[in-house]
Amino acid sequence: MNTPNNHFQDFPIEFKEINPSDFPNYTIANNGQKIIITPNDKGYISKQLLECVDRSEKNTVVINAGVGQGKTTAIIRILNEFYNDTNEDYVIIVASPFVSLVEQYFKEIVNIGIAQDDIYRYEYIGEQPSITYLDKKVHIITVNGILGNPGENAFINSEVKRTYLNRLSNYCKAQNKKVVLIMDEIHDAIHNFKQEYIFNLWKWKSVLHKNIILSATYNEASKVVIEYLAELTDNKIKIIESERKVIPENQSDLFLHFNPANYYNTVNENIVSVVSDIISRDKEIDILCYSRKLAESIVNDKDIGVGEVLYSKYEAEDIKLCTTKLIQNNRIGRLEVEEEEENTNRFDNTKCNVGTNFKTGISITKRNHAFIIILPPESSKLPFSSASNIFMDGINSVIQSLARQRKKGGEIHLILPPPEKFNYDSLPFDGIKKEKFIQFYDLICSQKKVKTKVEYIPYNTQRELVRDFYENTLIDNINLQIQEVNSLDRENRLSLKMPDFKSYLLLKGEKYLASTYKFFGRDLSSFITYSAITNQFLNCNFKGYTGKYPLGFRSGEFQITLDFFFENHYLNEDKYLVYNYGSDMYRYLELKNDLFNNYRLFILKPDNTRIIIKEDKCRDFEIQLLGFMHRKLHPSFNSHFLNNEDLIDYKYTRSNYFLSCVAKAENIDLETISEDEELTRRIKAFKNLGYFRRKLIDSIQSFTGDSRQFDYILNKPNEDFITEQEQARFNEMIDYLINRDYFISRNIFEFKQRFKTTFTFSQKVKSVYTKMMEDFLEVEDDRLPTGRPRPRIKRIIQIIPLPNPSNTIDLVSHADYNFSDAFWESNTYDVIDGRLIKR
């Protein structure tokens, strides 16, 4: 499959840089310059990194290395050098962002040759009091542990933890130990650095010799944390940055599966298809889900959907559910996760893992492996959608997730909604690159209208974006009040101080960026698609994609399939607004546009061959869709689609359509819409159709004789059926229906074919007369008993009545909206050209 990233070979990889200019009040090593190292031919940096870390220097070392470059391996080797240093007596503390990573660090440290008896683990605190810790040179705890952060629902960390930290820090002071604090994956610990906990770090001030901070995905908040930590090492910072060098042999193949469903569930056909294909190729598989609910459904629903496919390959004991109760891998109210439960929920390289808690920190080392990542669906973009997804922090969480796949030749499959439209003028390249980017992006992007398109924004402008909001929106809104409070003598009053910019940046900066800017997280799909096209992912290379989502129908099951689609793919919060407030025609067109813009529709024949459904070209589908909308909007119409309570495909006819439109039109006063020329023409056309319908009914005659009595109508109209005075009225009606009516002009109903351009007026009248008999009367062919020859007639079985206007679909009014005042209190939507548009 040809992918556009072939035109972006050697295109530079953009990443969040850490620069000396970020720390103007600190001493930067290397004469104020950051050190840039180049990975070796295999893409690793261990040797180069070791050479840059001077054990004798007291400072904070910031290591900014790409995913998969071996930074964690390098830091274990650096730890080992501190451990084996015979000139100094070091205590090395490794602070992990998650409890689940403590065991991983323990194993890697033991593997390098450090005795288990000289390592103290976080899980031992309070659980194994017989294990001493003051004599241990290596301690593996959590960031929250060393910060004394007790979690959301506790007021202070436990007594045993306080005792551990106090005794250890005091012991180091008394014995003149030098402490080295290593914080790997710092991006995952930023949210733990609250001011009230940072005071606990100052317990180590006099003995802290070196901080080593590592990440592949720094953010602006990270820089604030670096400042807090560097203050403990005499304000000295050394910055080491690795080049982002692509090693093709190390890359996995990346596949994007654009899935427009508003909700993802275990029976989603697109997801099932991806999983089935992978398993059919006998690959090992792991699935990272955006939500705990989806992961649990996949594992627990063994007989349907994705679960059924997984259990066809794996035994039950080989499928592992890996979830925790908090998005951030920490528990609500307590950060100490019971070891037994952690072992149950932790990623296992020997099993098929399905869950939420392995988007960072773990390495998938399986061979012949495919890693599926299910990103949040379309509905997650709404402001009132649930925030409980593991990617809510934005683009760094995606980059980290992709990096879990570590073996050469692996596959990464992303399930994601189509990206929103892009402002191509914002792209940082032109020429053939821009041409190929646009060509591909136009092919797969969502066709939904948006008020603002996605714009490319350089990473390194993020701080200024937050600063602009902080100063010119947040502060500006209350600046006079801040000045007033600051001018007062408030001695003995409660503290009232606005957080400064850096405090705000640490607390809310990343959330602001991810929720405000589409490219930084509000539309993850656009960032992912841009990055895949331009080769921004260091550990994987874009190899293929699937676009429009397949949606198949079987003859006789259109209504059943449409019901399933409507409930599982369409009717989310966004569409629900339209469903409640849009006109009937608006709702119909929204549904139809969604189907044809985002799905590959086809009819599945009994022999499983497919017939593609093209818009306005498949009458069977079109009339079923219209009938579906009629019964959904007006449940009294459901009786047509039921046979002994079973849902069937009732053929929605031209008669249904015309009768509904006539019934609606006859209740509309033309004077109330006189300013709307197009609507006036439409209403007049159906009022005229109603008028000629009454003339047709008035032409019904009665026969009595020969013991028979019945009503009938002539097969052909009388010459005066349309009078000379009615001709203009008749022609106006026919012209509108044939050329302007949405359904007739598109041949969704057979009608216009009976009106050739060469027809005389009398031929047109005859055609309309015949169609009206078909649509407004139930008749049988017959002959009058008298006359020679006996005239052919239509015997009347019944006159088909007009429906109650309040119980029938309104297809004569505009595709319009009628939103309540309460709706407009939200700034989330605009209506542009009669359509509901997301801001």
Secondary structure by P-SEA (a helix, b strand, c coil): ccccccccccccccccccccccccccccccccbbbbbbbccccccaaaaaaacccccbbbbbbbcccccaaaaaaaaaaaaaaaccccbbbbbbbbccccaaaaaaaaaaaacccccccccccccccccccccccccbbbbcccccccccccccccccaaaaaaaaaaaaaaaaabbbbbbbbccccccccccccccccccccccccccbbbbbbccccaaaaaaaaaaaaaaccbbbbbbbccccccccccbbbbbbbcccccccccaaaaaaaaaaaaacccbbbbbccaaaaaaaaacccccaaaaaaaccccccbbbbbcccccccccccccccaaaaaaccccccccccccccccccccccccbbbbbbccccccccccccccccccccaaaaaaaaacccccbbbbbbbccccccccccccccccaaaaaaaaaaaaccccccccccbbbbbccaaaaaaaaaaccccccccaaaaaaaaacccccccccccccaaaaaaccaaaaaaaccccccccaaaaaaaaaaaccccccccccccccbbbbbccccaaaaaaaaaacccccaaaaaaaccccaaaaaaaaaaaaaaccbbbbbccccbbbbbcccccaaaaaaaaaaaaaaaccccccccccccccccccccaaaaaaaaaaaaaacccccccccaaaaaaaaaaaaaaaaaaaaaaabbbbbcccccbbbbbcccccccccccaaaaaaaaaaaaaccccccccccccccccccccccaaaaaaaaaaaaaacccbbbbbbbcccccbbbbbbcccccccccccccccccccccccccccccccccccccccccccc
